[in-house]
Amino acid sequence: MVDKLRALKDNHTWDVVPCPTTIKAIGCMRVYSIKLPSNGTLDRHKTRLVTLGNRQEYKVDYEKAFALVAKMTTTRIVISIAASQGWSLYQMDVKNTFLHGDLKEQVCMTTPPNVITNSSSYVCKLKGSLYGLKQAPRAWFYKFQAILLQFSFQQSMTPPCFSQDIYGYCSSPCLC
């Protein structure tokens, strides 16, 4: 837990500031889990600091929560194109994914245990997104998208739903 808090501090995830009168701080908690490999033995214990995003208010703490997610149809198409062209595919894992997202909104969180503050009225003003925030997936998506565009990738002009029936109509409820 101490290492995780140090990593959050080293990544400048928040600033400890007096609580602004216009912002209501949301709470936080630790989530514990046990990681088991396929053989069932104990691999490690894991902890994660998460915000209580269920206490966020729409239009107060966040504007939009939607983030695009790859559909299985899209994944199958990419794999089939790669196979037909003889391309190699690689998978990557981004550690602490949501910590890399940049927040547009002002969000304050109560100070977690073991964070030293000058007063009990101090809060953590979040600079980066944390797990549990309603806008965390969206913030991560926009950060990832910006990085891909910097590497000369081009965004598809195809509507996000990408799955259309034989008549050209979108089969999912999206804004095509």
Secondary structure, DSSP 8 states (H G I E B T S, - for coil): -HHHHHHHHHTT-EEEEE--TT---B-EEEEEEEE--TT----EEEEEEEE-GGG--BTTTBS--------HHHHHHHHHHHHHHT--------TTGGGG-B-SS--EEE--TT---SSTTEEEEESB--TT-TTHHHHHHHHHHHHHHHTT-----S-TT--B-TTS-BSSSS--
